[in-house]
Amino acid sequence: MKKLLAVISSGLLLALSWPTYGFPLPLFFAFVPLLAYEQRIRTSDIRRKRTQLFFGSYLTFIIWNTFTTSWLWFADPFGCLFAIGVNSALMAVLILFYHSVAKRTNAFRSLVFLILLWLCFEKLHLSWEFSWPWLNLGNAFSEQITWIQWYEYTGTFGGTLWVWIGNVLAFRIYNKYNSGDRVKGLKKPGLILVSWIVMPIAISMVMFYNYKPSHDTVAITVLQPNIDPYEEKYQLSNLEIAKTLVELADTKNTDATPDFILAPETVFADNARLGKFADSDFINELKKSLYTQPKTSWLTGIAFIEFINDPTKVTEQSNFYRKGIWYNDYNSAILIQDNAEIPMYHKSKLVVGVENFPYQSVLKPIIGDAMIDLGGTVAMKTTQDTRAVFTGTNEAHKIAPIICYESVYGEFVTEYVRNGANVLGIITNDAWWGNTQGHQQHLSYARLRAIETRRSIARSANTGISAFINPKGELLSSLPYDTQGALSSQLPLETKETFYVVAGDYLARIAIFITPLMFLIIRFRKPRI
């Protein structure tokens, strides 16, 4: 019973620490019951230790994953079960690796190995085809922005390291207490743990209150059309959508003339033909609105389609249409200005099973063309290799067209900044998940990107939450979920690159270098005589 309570306790502590409903302080000791559970199994004489450890750990992570990401059910039940089940299993495997190492070396080395291994795992989740970084530990502080201003140096991996070292210190206190140490003997390790938690917060608060934003600004209007993606969105023509967007933008025409007007991801859902859309009626409708404000630019999401008759031009990202014909499907952003060419960007970080088919060569023969149906978006998307940056009519205004899921990836977003973006534009459609924690967490994670890059963020969502975020991660204004409307703001324009923008996920790369070497040395080193 004690073992069961231990693994349940860890799962609940992790879940209760998560945004946007929780408070992250329990994260600093949330893993302690699980580590104690592993230690109890390792030092016992029970059979099938690894099996028991796996299923106990799996229960911890099932609880955590279910509480925090079960909103996926509203988009697709199978996708929800797959994401929760597989992610929990992967996390449990990490505990098995730690168990294997802990049997062969001392507590200090084994716990260092576990910290490094977890960093490697989180980096894997940012880069492989089954990418799912939603529960990377550093994300947990997205609502406590005064605690993490130093993310501009470390990114979210700094938060993960902070959490895990806190747990190791707390586990040390737990073991000292169990070994019979008096309370007096626990004061020093307790003080170290408190200092480890408090000092980064104190440093962050100094950074927060001393940050001076740029005096240069950019005027942006974000639109929230609130169109049902399952029904209404795919019944309206692109021209009807354009007229709705213009009407929404006109509600803000009493404000300062905007430099950019942002409309959501794939708001123009009636597939436009790539290369043949510039003179479309909906494009002309948006351009017509610029006659009276020629200094304004429209940044909007759009769905493109490109048919291919030449088999030599077919790629792994192409979709079969019928014999001899394939097509590329794009989730894109475009910039529309008065009498100017229309630059475009094609979304490159894709949602697993919705916009990409991971490891096709292995999985396609097994499961066929299984793609998750999210309201009509079922098709393999075609991506581009580089991060495009759109320049406004004022050449000093350079905006990143970040599309939906891309905003969850820290180092990925820094590529826009390195390419010159001095403001981040996020266009998204968060209606798939209903009024759940999904869209709230998605907005909250955007605050991390603002701190990491020290860039203002303008966020346009089809269905909540559209918002403005300053370079400190503060939410300046927002539109509620399931509300049609528009917001305008003057946002600071920053040009300096943060250390994280320059160095990226260096903490994870260090871990990737050290962890295999450490494992091999511990695993195969001859015991000392």
C-alpha positions as CSV (number, residue, x, y, z in Angstrom):
1,M,0.0,0.0,0.0
2,K,2.9,2.4,0.8
3,K,4.4,1.8,-2.6
4,L,1.1,2.5,-4.3
5,L,0.6,5.7,-2.3
6,A,4.2,6.8,-3.3
7,V,3.6,6.5,-7.0
8,I,0.2,8.1,-6.8
9,S,1.6,11.0,-4.7
10,S,4.2,11.8,-7.3
11,G,1.7,11.7,-10.1
12,L,-0.7,14.1,-8.2
13,L,2.1,16.5,-7.2
14,L,3.2,16.7,-10.8
15,A,-0.4,17.3,-12.0
16,L,-1.2,19.9,-9.4
17,S,1.9,21.9,-10.4
18,W,0.9,22.4,-14.0
19,P,-0.4,25.6,-15.6
20,T,-2.9,27.1,-15.9
21,Y,-4.8,25.6,-13.0
22,G,-1.9,24.7,-10.7
23,F,1.0,26.2,-8.8
24,P,4.6,25.0,-9.7
25,L,6.1,24.9,-6.2
26,P,5.4,21.2,-5.6
27,L,7.5,20.3,-8.6
28,F,10.6,20.7,-6.5
29,F,9.7,17.6,-4.5
30,A,7.2,15.9,-6.8
31,F,9.6,13.2,-7.9
32,V,10.7,12.3,-4.3
33,P,8.0,9.7,-3.6
34,L,8.8,8.0,-7.0
35,L,12.6,8.0,-6.3
36,A,11.8,6.5,-2.8
37,Y,9.7,3.9,-4.5
38,E,12.6,2.9,-6.9
39,Q,15.0,2.9,-4.0
40,R,12.7,0.6,-1.9
41,I,12.4,-1.9,-4.8
42,R,16.1,-1.8,-5.6
43,T,17.2,-2.6,-2.0
44,S,14.5,-5.3,-1.5
45,D,14.7,-9.0,-2.4
46,I,11.5,-9.1,-4.4
47,R,11.4,-10.8,-7.8
48,R,10.8,-9.1,-11.1
49,K,11.9,-5.7,-9.8
50,R,12.1,-4.1,-13.2
51,T,8.5,-5.1,-14.0
52,Q,7.1,-3.8,-10.8
53,L,9.2,-0.6,-11.1
54,F,7.9,0.0,-14.7
55,F,4.3,-0.3,-13.8
56,G,4.6,1.7,-10.7
57,S,6.4,4.5,-12.6
58,Y,3.9,4.2,-15.4
59,L,1.0,4.9,-12.9
60,T,2.8,8.0,-11.8
61,F,3.1,9.3,-15.3
62,I,-0.3,8.2,-16.4
63,I,-1.8,10.4,-13.6
64,W,0.4,13.3,-14.6
65,N,-0.3,13.0,-18.3
66,T,-4.0,12.4,-17.9
67,F,-4.7,15.4,-15.6
68,T,-2.7,17.8,-17.8
69,T,-3.4,16.7,-21.4
70,S,-6.7,14.8,-21.4
71,W,-8.2,17.7,-23.3
72,L,-6.8,16.0,-26.4
73,W,-9.9,13.8,-26.2
74,F,-12.0,16.6,-27.5
75,A,-9.9,16.6,-30.7
76,D,-9.5,12.9,-31.2
77,P,-10.0,10.1,-28.6
78,F,-7.5,7.7,-30.2
79,G,-4.9,10.5,-30.4
80,C,-5.5,11.3,-26.7
81,L,-5.0,7.7,-25.6
82,F,-2.0,7.3,-27.8
83,A,-0.3,10.5,-26.6
84,I,-1.0,9.8,-22.9
85,G,-0.1,6.1,-23.1
86,V,3.1,6.4,-25.1
87,N,4.4,9.5,-23.3
88,S,3.8,7.8,-19.9
89,A,5.6,4.7,-21.1
90,L,8.6,6.6,-22.3
91,M,8.9,8.4,-19.0
92,A,8.7,5.1,-17.1
93,V,11.5,3.7,-19.3
94,L,13.7,6.6,-18.0
95,I,13.2,5.4,-14.5
96,L,14.2,1.9,-15.6
97,F,17.5,3.3,-17.0
98,Y,18.1,5.1,-13.8
99,H,17.4,1.9,-11.8
100,S,19.9,0.1,-13.9
101,V,22.6,2.7,-13.2
102,A,21.7,3.1,-9.5
103,K,22.5,-0.6,-9.0
104,R,26.1,-0.1,-10.2
105,T,27.2,3.2,-8.7
106,N,26.6,5.5,-5.8
107,A,23.6,7.7,-5.2
108,F,25.3,10.9,-6.4
109,R,26.4,9.6,-9.8
110,S,23.1,7.8,-10.4
111,L,21.0,10.9,-9.7
112,V,23.2,13.1,-11.9
113,F,22.7,10.5,-14.6
114,L,18.9,10.7,-14.2
115,I,19.0,14.5,-14.4
116,L,21.0,14.4,-17.6
117,L,18.9,11.6,-19.0
118,W,15.7,13.6,-18.5
119,L,17.2,16.6,-20.3
120,C,18.0,14.2,-23.2
121,F,14.4,12.9,-23.2
122,E,13.0,16.5,-23.4
123,K,15.3,17.4,-26.2
124,L,14.2,14.2,-28.1
125,H,10.6,15.4,-27.6
126,L,11.5,18.6,-29.3
127,S,13.1,17.0,-32.4
128,W,11.9,13.5,-33.3
129,E,8.9,12.8,-35.5
130,F,6.7,11.8,-32.5
131,S,7.4,15.2,-30.9
132,W,5.3,16.0,-27.9
133,P,7.1,18.6,-25.7
134,W,3.9,19.7,-23.9
135,L,5.0,18.4,-20.5
136,N,8.7,19.4,-20.6
137,L,9.2,20.5,-17.0
138,G,10.4,24.0,-17.8
139,N,7.0,24.8,-19.3
140,A,5.4,24.5,-15.8
141,F,6.5,28.0,-14.9
142,S,4.7,29.8,-17.7
143,E,2.2,31.5,-15.4
144,Q,5.0,32.5,-12.9
145,I,6.9,34.8,-15.2
146,T,8.5,36.8,-12.3
147,W,10.3,33.5,-11.3
148,I,11.9,32.8,-14.7
149,Q,13.2,36.0,-16.3
150,W,16.6,34.1,-16.5
151,Y,15.1,31.9,-19.3
152,E,16.6,34.5,-21.6
153,Y,19.9,32.7,-20.8
154,T,18.8,29.1,-20.4
155,G,15.4,28.6,-22.1
156,T,13.0,26.1,-20.6
157,F,15.8,23.5,-20.1
158,G,17.0,25.8,-17.3
159,G,13.7,25.3,-15.6
160,T,13.9,21.5,-16.0
161,L,17.4,21.5,-14.5
162,W,16.1,23.7,-11.6
163,V,13.3,21.3,-10.9
164,W,15.4,18.1,-11.0
165,I,18.2,19.5,-8.8
166,G,15.5,20.6,-6.3
167,N,14.2,17.0,-6.3
168,V,17.6,15.5,-5.7
169,L,18.2,17.9,-2.8
170,A,14.8,17.0,-1.4
171,F,15.4,13.3,-1.8
172,R,18.7,13.7,0.1
173,I,16.7,15.2,3.0
174,Y,14.2,12.3,2.8
175,N,17.1,9.7,3.1
176,K,18.8,11.6,5.9
177,Y,15.5,11.7,7.8
178,N,14.9,8.0,7.2
179,S,18.4,7.1,8.4
180,G,17.7,8.6,11.8
181,D,19.3,12.0,11.5
182,R,18.0,14.4,14.0
183,V,16.2,17.5,13.0
184,K,19.3,19.5,13.7
185,G,21.2,17.5,11.1
186,L,18.5,18.3,8.5
187,K,18.9,22.1,8.8
188,K,21.9,22.4,6.5
189,P,20.4,20.3,3.5
190,G,17.1,22.0,4.2
191,L,18.7,25.5,3.9
192,I,20.5,24.4,0.7
193,L,17.2,23.3,-0.8
194,V,15.4,26.5,0.1
195,S,18.2,28.6,-1.2
196,W,18.2,26.6,-4.5
197,I,14.5,27.4,-5.0
198,V,14.6,31.0,-3.7
199,M,17.8,32.4,-5.2
200,P,16.7,32.0,-8.9
201,I,13.4,33.6,-8.1
202,A,15.1,36.6,-6.4
203,I,17.4,37.0,-9.3
204,S,14.5,36.8,-11.7
205,M,12.5,39.4,-9.8
206,V,15.4,41.8,-9.9
207,M,15.6,41.3,-13.7
208,F,11.8,41.7,-14.0
209,Y,11.6,45.0,-12.3
210,N,14.7,46.4,-13.8
211,Y,13.9,45.5,-17.4
212,K,13.6,48.6,-19.6
213,P,11.6,48.1,-22.8
214,S,12.5,49.7,-26.1
215,H,10.9,53.1,-26.9
216,D,10.4,52.0,-30.5
217,T,7.0,50.4,-31.0
218,V,4.9,48.7,-33.6
219,A,1.1,49.0,-33.9
220,I,-0.7,45.7,-34.3
221,T,-4.4,44.6,-34.5
222,V,-5.3,41.0,-33.9
223,L,-8.5,39.4,-35.1
224,Q,-10.5,36.6,-33.5
225,P,-13.3,35.6,-36.0
226,N,-14.6,32.8,-33.8
227,I,-15.5,30.5,-36.7
228,D,-16.4,26.9,-35.9
229,P,-13.7,24.8,-37.5
230,Y,-15.7,21.6,-37.6
231,E,-18.7,23.0,-39.5
232,E,-18.9,26.7,-40.3
233,K,-15.2,27.2,-41.4
234,Y,-15.4,24.7,-44.2
235,Q,-18.8,26.0,-45.5
236,L,-17.8,29.6,-45.9
237,S,-16.0,30.8,-49.0
238,N,-12.6,32.6,-48.7
239,L,-14.4,35.8,-49.9
240,E,-16.9,35.5,-47.2
241,I,-14.1,35.0,-44.6
242,A,-12.2,38.0,-46.0
243,K,-15.3,40.3,-45.6
244,T,-15.7,39.1,-42.0
245,L,-12.1,39.9,-41.3
246,V,-12.3,43.4,-42.8
247,E,-15.4,44.1,-40.8
248,L,-13.6,43.0,-37.6
249,A,-10.6,45.2,-38.4
250,D,-12.8,48.2,-39.1
251,T,-14.1,48.0,-35.5
252,K,-10.6,49.2,-34.5
253,N,-10.3,52.0,-37.2
254,T,-10.6,54.6,-34.5
255,D,-7.3,53.5,-33.0
256,A,-3.9,54.3,-34.5
257,T,-3.4,52.9,-38.0
258,P,-1.9,49.5,-37.5
259,D,1.4,48.4,-39.0
260,F,0.1,44.8,-39.1
261,I,-3.3,43.2,-38.9
262,L,-3.1,39.5,-37.8
263,A,-5.8,36.9,-38.8
264,P,-5.7,33.3,-37.6
265,E,-4.2,30.0,-38.8
266,T,-5.9,28.6,-42.0
267,V,-8.7,31.1,-41.7
268,F,-8.8,30.9,-45.5
269,A,-9.6,27.2,-45.4
270,D,-10.9,26.7,-49.0
271,N,-7.6,25.5,-50.5
272,A,-6.1,28.2,-52.6
273,R,-3.9,27.1,-55.5
274,L,-0.3,27.7,-54.8
275,G,1.2,30.2,-57.3
276,K,-2.3,31.1,-58.6
277,F,-3.9,32.9,-55.8
278,A,-2.5,36.5,-55.9
279,D,-5.5,37.8,-58.0
280,S,-8.2,35.9,-56.1
281,D,-11.3,37.7,-55.0
282,F,-10.5,37.3,-51.3
283,I,-7.0,38.7,-51.7
284,N,-8.4,41.7,-53.6
285,E,-10.9,42.2,-50.8
286,L,-8.1,42.5,-48.2
287,K,-6.1,44.7,-50.5
288,K,-9.1,47.0,-51.1
289,S,-9.2,47.6,-47.3
290,L,-5.6,49.0,-47.6
291,Y,-6.6,51.8,-50.0
292,T,-7.2,54.1,-47.1
293,Q,-4.3,52.8,-45.0
294,P,-1.5,51.8,-47.3
295,K,1.0,51.5,-44.5
296,T,-0.8,48.5,-43.1
297,S,0.0,44.9,-43.8
298,W,-2.3,41.8,-43.4
299,L,-0.6,38.7,-41.9
300,T,-3.0,35.8,-42.3
301,G,-3.2,32.1,-42.3
302,I,-4.2,30.2,-45.4
303,A,-4.5,26.6,-46.7
304,F,-2.7,26.0,-50.0
305,I,-2.8,23.1,-52.4
306,E,-0.4,22.2,-55.2
307,F,-1.1,19.5,-57.7
308,I,1.8,17.4,-59.1
309,N,1.7,15.4,-62.3
310,D,5.5,14.7,-62.4
311,P,6.4,11.6,-60.3
312,T,9.9,12.9,-59.9
313,K,8.6,15.9,-57.9
314,V,6.7,13.7,-55.4
315,T,8.2,13.7,-51.9
316,E,7.4,11.9,-48.7
317,Q,5.2,14.8,-47.8
318,S,3.1,14.5,-50.9
319,N,-0.4,13.0,-50.8
320,F,-1.8,10.6,-53.4
321,Y,-4.9,12.0,-55.2
322,R,-5.6,9.6,-58.1
323,K,-3.5,7.7,-60.6
324,G,-0.8,9.9,-61.9
325,I,-1.7,12.9,-59.7
326,W,-0.4,13.8,-56.3
327,Y,-0.7,17.0,-54.3
328,N,1.2,19.0,-51.6
329,D,-0.9,20.4,-48.8
330,Y,0.3,23.5,-47.0
331,N,-0.6,25.2,-43.8
332,S,0.8,28.7,-44.5
333,A,1.0,32.3,-43.6
334,I,1.1,35.2,-46.1
335,L,1.7,38.9,-45.9
336,I,-0.5,41.2,-48.0
337,Q,0.4,44.8,-48.7
338,D,-0.9,47.4,-51.1
339,N,0.5,46.7,-54.6
340,A,3.3,44.4,-53.4
341,E,4.3,40.8,-54.0
342,I,2.9,38.3,-51.4
343,P,5.6,36.5,-49.4
344,M,4.6,33.3,-47.8
345,Y,5.8,30.9,-45.1
346,H,4.8,27.2,-44.8
347,K,4.3,25.7,-41.3
348,S,7.3,23.4,-40.4
349,K,6.6,22.1,-36.9
350,L,3.7,19.8,-37.6
351,V,1.1,18.1,-35.3
352,V,1.8,14.4,-35.1
353,G,-0.9,12.3,-36.9
354,V,-2.8,15.4,-37.9
355,E,-0.3,17.2,-40.2
356,N,2.4,14.6,-40.6
357,F,2.7,10.8,-40.7
358,P,5.8,9.9,-38.6
359,Y,8.2,7.3,-39.8
360,Q,6.1,6.4,-42.9
361,S,8.5,3.8,-44.2
362,V,8.0,1.8,-41.0
363,L,4.5,2.5,-40.0
364,K,2.6,2.9,-43.3
365,P,2.8,-0.8,-44.2
366,I,1.5,-1.6,-40.7
367,I,-1.4,0.9,-40.1
368,G,-2.0,2.2,-43.6
369,D,-3.0,5.9,-44.3
370,A,-4.1,6.6,-40.7
371,M,-4.4,10.3,-40.1
372,I,-6.3,11.9,-37.3
373,D,-9.4,13.9,-38.4
374,L,-9.4,17.3,-36.8
375,G,-12.3,19.0,-38.6
376,G,-11.1,18.6,-42.2
377,T,-7.4,19.0,-41.9
378,V,-6.6,15.4,-42.7
379,A,-3.6,15.4,-45.0
380,M,0.2,15.2,-44.8
381,K,1.5,18.8,-44.8
382,T,4.5,20.0,-46.8
383,T,7.0,22.1,-44.9
384,Q,9.9,24.5,-45.6
385,D,13.4,24.3,-44.2
386,T,14.0,27.9,-43.1
387,R,12.1,30.4,-40.9
388,A,10.7,33.2,-43.0
389,V,10.4,36.7,-41.6
390,F,7.9,39.2,-43.0
391,T,8.9,42.9,-43.4
392,G,6.2,45.6,-43.0
393,T,5.8,48.7,-45.1
394,N,8.2,50.3,-42.5
395,E,11.3,48.2,-43.1
396,A,12.2,48.4,-39.4
397,H,9.2,46.3,-38.6
398,K,10.0,42.6,-39.0
399,I,7.5,40.0,-37.8
400,A,7.8,36.3,-37.4
401,P,4.8,34.3,-38.8
402,I,4.7,31.6,-36.2
403,I,1.9,29.1,-36.9
404,C,0.1,27.4,-34.0
405,Y,2.1,24.4,-32.6
406,E,5.4,26.0,-33.6
407,S,5.1,28.4,-30.6
408,V,5.7,25.5,-28.2
409,Y,9.3,25.0,-29.5
410,G,11.8,27.4,-27.9
411,E,14.9,26.9,-30.0
412,F,12.7,26.7,-33.2
413,V,11.3,30.2,-32.4
414,T,14.8,31.6,-32.0
415,E,15.4,30.9,-35.6
416,Y,12.9,33.6,-36.6
417,V,14.7,36.1,-34.3
418,R,18.1,35.2,-35.7
419,N,16.6,35.8,-39.2
420,G,15.7,39.4,-38.1
421,A,12.3,39.2,-36.4
422,N,11.9,42.0,-33.8
423,V,8.3,41.0,-33.0
424,L,6.6,37.6,-32.9
425,G,3.3,37.0,-34.5
426,I,1.5,33.8,-33.5
427,I,-1.5,32.7,-35.6
428,T,-3.4,29.7,-34.3
429,N,-6.7,27.9,-34.2
430,D,-7.4,26.5,-30.7
431,A,-11.0,25.5,-31.2
432,W,-10.2,21.8,-31.7
433,W,-10.0,21.2,-28.0
434,G,-13.1,23.0,-26.8
435,N,-13.1,25.2,-23.7
436,T,-10.5,23.2,-21.9
437,Q,-7.0,23.6,-20.5
438,G,-5.6,23.0,-24.0
439,H,-6.0,26.5,-25.4
440,Q,-5.2,28.1,-22.0
441,Q,-1.9,26.2,-21.8
442,H,-1.1,27.0,-25.4
443,L,-1.4,30.7,-24.7
444,S,0.5,30.4,-21.5
445,Y,3.5,28.7,-23.2
446,A,3.7,31.7,-25.6
447,R,4.8,33.8,-22.6
448,L,7.9,31.6,-22.3
449,R,8.9,32.5,-25.9
450,A,8.6,36.2,-25.1
451,I,11.0,35.9,-22.2
452,E,13.5,33.6,-24.0
453,T,13.7,36.0,-27.0
454,R,12.8,39.3,-25.3
455,R,10.3,39.9,-28.1
456,S,6.7,41.2,-27.9
457,I,4.1,38.8,-29.1
458,A,0.8,39.4,-31.0
459,R,-1.4,36.3,-31.0
460,S,-4.4,35.9,-33.2
461,A,-6.6,32.8,-32.5
462,N,-9.6,31.7,-34.4
463,T,-11.3,30.8,-31.2
464,G,-9.6,32.1,-28.0
465,I,-7.4,33.3,-26.8
466,S,-6.1,36.2,-28.9
467,A,-3.7,38.4,-26.9
468,F,-0.7,40.7,-26.6
469,I,2.4,39.8,-24.5
470,N,5.3,42.1,-23.8
471,P,9.0,41.0,-23.7
472,K,8.8,40.3,-20.0
473,G,6.0,37.7,-20.6
474,E,3.2,39.9,-19.2
475,L,-0.2,39.4,-20.7
476,L,-1.2,42.9,-21.7
477,S,-4.7,42.3,-23.0
478,S,-6.7,39.3,-24.4
479,L,-10.0,38.2,-25.9
480,P,-11.9,35.5,-24.0
481,Y,-12.5,32.0,-25.5
482,D,-15.5,31.7,-27.9
483,T,-15.7,35.5,-28.5
484,Q,-15.6,37.3,-31.8
485,G,-13.6,40.5,-31.7
486,A,-10.4,42.5,-32.3
487,L,-7.6,44.0,-30.1
488,S,-5.1,46.7,-30.9
489,S,-1.9,47.6,-29.1
490,Q,1.4,49.4,-29.4
491,L,4.2,46.8,-28.7
492,P,7.9,47.4,-27.9
493,L,10.3,46.6,-30.8
494,E,13.5,44.9,-29.5
495,T,16.5,44.2,-31.6
496,K,19.1,42.7,-29.2
497,E,19.5,39.0,-29.3
498,T,19.4,37.2,-26.0
499,F,22.0,34.6,-25.0
500,Y,19.4,31.9,-25.5
501,V,18.6,33.1,-29.0
502,V,22.3,32.8,-29.8
503,A,23.1,29.5,-28.0
504,G,19.7,27.7,-28.2
505,D,19.2,24.5,-26.2
506,Y,22.9,24.2,-25.1
507,L,22.0,22.6,-21.8
508,A,20.3,19.7,-23.6
509,R,23.2,19.4,-26.1
510,I,25.7,19.1,-23.2
511,A,23.5,16.4,-21.6
512,I,23.3,14.5,-24.9
513,F,27.1,14.5,-25.1
514,I,27.7,13.5,-21.4
515,T,24.9,11.0,-20.8
516,P,25.9,8.1,-23.2
517,L,29.5,8.3,-22.0
518,M,28.4,8.3,-18.4
519,F,26.1,5.3,-19.0
520,L,28.8,3.3,-20.7
521,I,31.4,4.0,-18.0
522,I,29.1,3.0,-15.2
523,R,27.6,0.0,-17.0
524,F,30.9,-1.6,-18.1
525,R,33.4,-0.4,-15.6
526,K,35.0,-3.1,-13.6
527,P,34.2,-3.0,-9.9
528,R,37.0,-1.8,-7.6
529,I,38.8,-4.4,-5.6
